[in-house]
Amino acid sequence: MSARFQLVIDCKDPEPLARFWAAALGYVLEPPPEGFATWDDWRRDIGLPDSELGIGADSIVDPDGGGPRIWFHALPDAKVVKNRLHFDIRASGGDRSVPLAIRAQRVDAEARRLADFGATITGALSADGLDHYAVGMKDPEGNEFDIN
């Protein structure tokens, strides 16, 4: 039996990062628990101090229920080293019967779309002779990810 899990991403400002990754992954902001109008209402109800309020939405969920919940954990420290884990967003379609040039166009289009949401394009990840194309990127807080 597989284990249920959530992915936790440490960050300085959870809600903007949650909004970015929701747009990138086709997820939605997780609504507050039933009976609460806001996440702050829920946080007060469970006894969190005022210092834990004002974060806003800090988690996203797959609207189809298939993917894991992703929680953006607020921490004061900035990211300083390369990620040991990263997302690979599959935008090319993954079908090798589609010409590489078309798959590269799809990857580049997705990279531009996510750059419009605040990501940074770090460069193409390809090599001569390989039937593969990807683009390296960083999210708005500098976490690395790839589009392929």
Secondary structure, DSSP 8 states (H G I E B T S, - for coil): -----EEEEEES-HHHHHHHHHHHHT-EE----TT-SSHHHHHHHTT--GGG-S----EEE-TTS-S-EEEEEE-SS---S--SS-EEE--S-S-TTS-HHHHHHHHHHHHHHHHHTT-EEEEEE--TT-S--EEEEE-TT--EEEE-
